[in-house]
Amino acid sequence: MKIPEAAETAGMQYESLRLALKRPHVQEAFSDVRRAWLASETLVAWNQVAHLQRNAASEDIQLKAARTVIGAAGELEPADTRGPTSGAMMVQIIMAPGQATPLIANDRGVIEAEPWHSGLSR
């Protein structure tokens, strides 16, 4: 429903409803409704995927449904990252206050830095 129709249905002036819809508590209420709706629709969608995985006449559909489940579990890598170069790396960079350039990349693709010391005695 568009705002003019909603204003008429609620017995409000268009401008009053438009301003009310911008208030933070109204936006939060809309967000709560959206989250609840998405949660219920997500459950419906997963039930459909499970049904297709078990009962679809097409083996292709069964396979795609199975990949959806396995992918959501984090057990399936996207096709474009498969192979010897796949994998993930997490890098933590700790810089001392005032330190501007902590890292040096060499020609081997390795990032090196001087060891970090907090300055606190142990």
C-alpha positions, 0 to 999 in steps of 0.5 A: 500500500502506498503512503497516500492510501495508507494515510486515507485508511488510517484517517491521517493526512498524507504529510503527517503519516509521511513524517511519522514513518520517518521516526526512529521508533516507527522505523524500528517497528518496521525492521522488527516486522521485516525480521519476523517475516524473513525468519518465517519465510526462511524456514518455509524456503529451507523446508522447500529446499529439503523437499526438493532435495529428497523428492524432485523428479529431476536429479539436477534439481536434487543436486542443486538443492543438496548443494544449497544445504551443503553450501549453507553449512560451509562445506562447499566452496564456490566454484570460482575458488576451487583448486590449489589457490583456494583457502582463506587467510586471516591477518592481524595487524597491530600497530603501535601508536604513531607507527605509520607503515607497519608492513613491507611486502617482498617479491615472494608475496610475503608480508613482513614487519618488525616484531611488535612490542607493547613497551610494557615490561613482562 
